[in-house]
Structures are given as C-alpha cells and as structure tokens.
Amino acid sequence: MARPAGAQCCLRAFSSLRAVASTPAALADRQLQRGQQLAAQQQRRRRCDPTAAAAGGGPDNGAGVPPQERKAGSGKIGEASGDFFPEDERLQNWLFDEFAAVSRLFGFEQIDFPVLESAPLLALNLMARPAGAQCCLRAFSSLRAVASTPAALAGRQLQRGQQLAAQQQRRRRCEHIAAAAGGGPDNGAGVATQERKAGSGKIGDASGRGMVDINPPRGTRDFFPEDKRLQNWLFDEFAAVSRLFGFEQIDFPVLESEELYVRKAGEEITEQLYNFEDKGGRRVTLRPELTPSLARLALQKGKGLALPAKWFSIGQCWRYERATRGRRREHYQWNMDVIGVPGVEAEAELLSAIVTFFQRLGLSSADVGLKVSSRKVLQAVLQRYGVQEASFGPVCVVVDKMEKIPREKVVEELAALGVAAEAIEGILQALALRSVAELEEVLGGETPAVADLRRLFELAAAYGYADWLVFDASVVRGLAYYTGVVFEGFDRAGVLRAICGGGRYDRLLGTFGGEDQPCAGFGFGDAVVVELLKDKGLLPQLRHEVEDLVMPQEEGLRDAATSVAQRLRASGRRVDLVLEAKRMKWAFKQAERCGAARLVLVAPEEWSRGAVRVKDLASREEKDVPLDQL
C-alpha cells in the first residue's frame, strides 16, 4: 500500500492478468478498481475542460482516454482491451444483428475468412486487380477478421473464378491429349498434377503470370455463403441452448498474452501455439482455447463478480497441429462455464446442456455417449502407491494418450517419469474399471472421487440423461488445470475423435495470481459435430433467403425500380435489386439461385398506372399490384 503516486494507473494491469502478480496487495487492489476508474473518469473530464485546453491540455482521443494517459501500442489495460463482459456482449450482438439484418434486407449473403492470412495476400494492390476479379459478389463479412477484409474477399473472388477457368483449361488439354496421343484421364481430384503442387494451395494461372496463393492458410477454412449459413445455424443452436440454461454470453480478443497458456511443462497445447513477438516486444499468441481468457475476465471482476456466474462464449481457437478429419489448425469452440458452485451440480447442469444440444440436432444416446470420470481417481491411485504429487500432471498427460498409443508405450512413458513398475500396473488396472461400483470396491465408498461420481450419476437420472453417460476411469483430459470430474463426448460408432470435453478446474484462477474459485465448464468444437451430422444425414438444407427480386424492364425505369426496392425493404422484406441491365432469362435464374418468392418487374405500362408486375415464382401466377399494396 506504499506505492508511489502515479502507480495507481496500473491497477487494471493486475486484474486483467496482463501482468500477473500474486501478492495480497494485488488482490486488494481489485476491490478498489471500480472506484478508481470512476475517479479517473472525473479527472479526465476536468482535464478535457475548455479551461484545461486553454492551458495546453489536448482534447479527448475519442476513446475516453486523453493521449497523455495512454501510449499508443503500449498493450496496457487502459486502452480498449477487446474483452466483452455479458453487458458488452449483449450490445455487440445487437449491433452485429443490425449489420446482418440490413445486409440481408439488400439481398447480401454472409461470408467469412480466417483471422490469420498470408502476408502476400494482404500486400495485394487491390486497385490493380485483373479483369475477371470484378465479378459482382454481393457479400458481407462477419467482422471477426478485420486485418484486411477487402484483400481476403478479392482473393476468394479470384479463387472461384480461377477454379472454373482451370477446369475449362483441363478439359481442353485432356481432349487434345486424348485425340492426339491417347493420354490418360484427369487425376480424379479435378486438378491436373502439373498445375498444382500437392499441398501448395496454388492455382495455375492460364496466362503464365505469377499468382499469389489465394487459398486460405493450410489447415484453415474460408466460409462461402453456403458454408456461412451452416455455421450461423450451428452457432444459433449453441447460443439457444446456453440461454435455455440461463447463461450469459461473453467474448475476448483472439490475440492473447503467451504467458496465459504456458503453464506446466508436458502439455501438448504449449507446443501447438501460434505464438510470436509483436512490434512492441511482447510475447503473444492466437488463443488455443477459451478457458484461460474466461478466467482472466473473472479475475477482472474480482469480488464484484456475482456468484454463481454462468457464462458462455463462441470463439475461434488456433493450434498448430496436423490437420485430420474433424481437426484443423483453427476451429470455432462453444464454451459454457459455471463459476462459484463447488458441488457436482454444476457438472450435471453442463452435461444436461450438452445432451439438450445433441437432442435438438436429432442425435440420440445411440449415436453419442458421454464418458465420465474424475481426476481424483488417478490421484487416489498415485497416493496409494506413494507417487509424488509433482508427478500427477505429467502422468495425466500420458494417461490422456492411452487411446492413441499402445499399452507398451504408455508403460514406457510412465516409467520415464519415475513411476515404479508396481504403481504403473496399479494405475493401468484402475483405469480399466468400467463402473462406479467397481471403483468403489477398489477405492472405498467414502473416497471423494467415488462420492462425486455417485452423486453425478444420481443427478443424471433426475435430469433424464443417465443413458448417455458411460463411466470410464481412463478419461483424465490433457490440460493441467482440471481438478475433479472430467468428461468427453464420443461417437459411439468409433469413427470420429472426441466431440467435446470438459470438467472441474477449481485452481485455475489461483495459477494466474488470483483467488481460487470453484469452476466447471466444457469446450465443444464446431468441426467434429458437423462431420457427425454429415455421417448421420442430419445437416439442414439452408438456402439463401430473399423474398423479392426487383428488376426494371428497361434502363429508363431504374430509378423507379430503386424506389420500389426501398419501399419493400422499409416494410421488412428482403430484396435483391438487379443493379445492371439484364435479360429476363437471367432474372429468373437469379431468382431461383437466391430463393426469391416473387419477381417484381417494373415495366413501362404498369408503372404508368402506379403498379408493378408481380410473379409468384412458386405458383407461376402473375398479376399487377398497386404500389400501396406491395
């Protein structure tokens, strides 16, 4: 409490975990944070007073912080940090919904791109795009990728056009070879081998000019309109289930401090970070998961956080790993977390949310199961054999790989950690147990692990999802912060990797210098569940939704057509206005492509009578409709 004057401006650096201090003074400071923020606001208002300006004080910088209070790029809290508490996220969702609603009123389709792009793509001179890149792609992006949306969009426009051009070129080449020399067929992948190196992602340029790689970075995805419709549907289901259970949405920056994730040695995640040093010399990383960011937000609130807190988030995560089916280097993840509930009632509620989500998508307990165990099981076994507590985390990392590596390799890795042969055998026997009753015989009925699991299964029966649960003592989860009950969603057919996973993490906040709070949560990726729905034939068919296609029959009526489109949009209808001179044949094809219910034709004769020609594209009936009845 004897800090020098001027150090008070650093308070939020403690609470935000950007500079993690684990001293009692740091914890006490969090309680003062709110009051001091208000005092700082008053001080800024006085500083920005006209009398202050006359004395040489500069104006406010528009972010509510005068320039002298914040160095540009300093990275310290005091500038906009990009965190979104529930009240902030509600405002952001409202704003994004308005962006999307207006875009769709004008017949635009949503797209998205990776937040990480190749440097050459972002260096493109967009004013020098080649002819053919000017195709009219009416799309809007989600604002999640903000580095250079025009560059990414231009690249994707070129990608589609060049794929079509390459196909035509291949057809001509194959016809010529077959006619002249009996050449072989296409390679089956739709790409001639001489046009593209395996894995290069580059598309051959028919003109021979150099071409930047316009595919997304390896292991990442673009979302064209049809992909984005599916993603929006999935995210809406995530959010709907979360709100059914009374959870509030939060969000955080995709770029975080590296120290937030570099925890205990041996965790696979620490070797998969997209980490680098920024231009200010700070070690940062694209977030590989969401839970540490959530912990950081909880610590920002400190004792002002009303408990229990029930938060959910949907965000993009990045891990540099080998891409396989259902696993990419980026994925979107749905998290639900409960802060402040010490009992397994929190885990039971979270598992119920997962089951509810599966049921809404048409999946049953015959399709998906939830493996459940507790880290306290392994902890009790290690204590029985006298294994040091420091070995617990590394042993969990090895056990988490049991389904991926042979038993001999598990034994070898445990022995390398200094675990005795007798202890290894005891660990493997305990992890082979497949019922809570068997576990009780081994550990005793009063063991915390047995008591927690027995109660969890009782609650599952009360909720009505007991048939989804499978006790599996080998489930420990690979992340070091789990402390109690853990669980994993799995494909009962055994084709796909884990669908989701989570558990209790009561000591995570303490590792960041804060006061520990009981916490439980789960992470649910978007990639595996989409593969599962695809296998089960449960993916929805989602079309571009436009209600009216408005077209002038001749150029002299373009202004009239524009006013008709705006009249319809003002009434809430989604309208695609034809922006160029087009033939009727094209208009019908466009109406079919965008799923329009009506074609509204602004023709000279009808317009002279204050009406337009409306064709119902389902019944094929058409009639003149006065403007005031549209």
Buried (B, 14 or more C-beta within 10 A) or exposed (E): EEEEEEEEBBBBBBBBBBBBBEEEEBBEBBEEBEEBEEEBEEEBEEBBEEEBEEEEBEEBBEEEBBEEBBEEEEBBBBBEBEBBBBEBBEEEBEEEEEBBEEBBBBBBBBBBBBBBBBEEBBEBEEEEEEEEBEEEBBBBBBEBBEEBBEBBBBBBBBBEBBEEBBBEBBEEBBEEEEEEEEEEEBEEEEBBEEBBEEEEBBBBBEEEEEBBBBBBBBBBBBBBBEBBBBBBEBBEBBBEBBEEBEBBBBBBBBBBBBBBBBBBEBBBBBEBBBBEEEEEEBEBBBBBBBBBBBBBBBBBBBEEBEBBBBBBBBBBBBBBBEEEEBBBBBBBBBBBBBBBBBBBBBBBBBBBBBBBBBBEBEBEBEBBBBBBBBBBBBBBBBEBBEBEEEBBBBBBBBBBEBEEEEEEEBBEBBEEBEBEEEBBEBBBEBBEBEBBEBBBEBBEEEBBBBBBBBBBBEBBEEBEBEEBBBBBBBBBBBBBBBBBBBBBBBBEEEEBBBBBBBBBBBBBBBBBBBEEBBBBBBBBBBBBBBBBBEBBEEBEEEEBBBBBBBBBBEEEBBEBBBEBBBBBBEEEBBBBBBEEEEEEEEBBEBBEEBBBBBBBBBBEEBBEEEBBBBBEBEEEEBEBBEBEEB
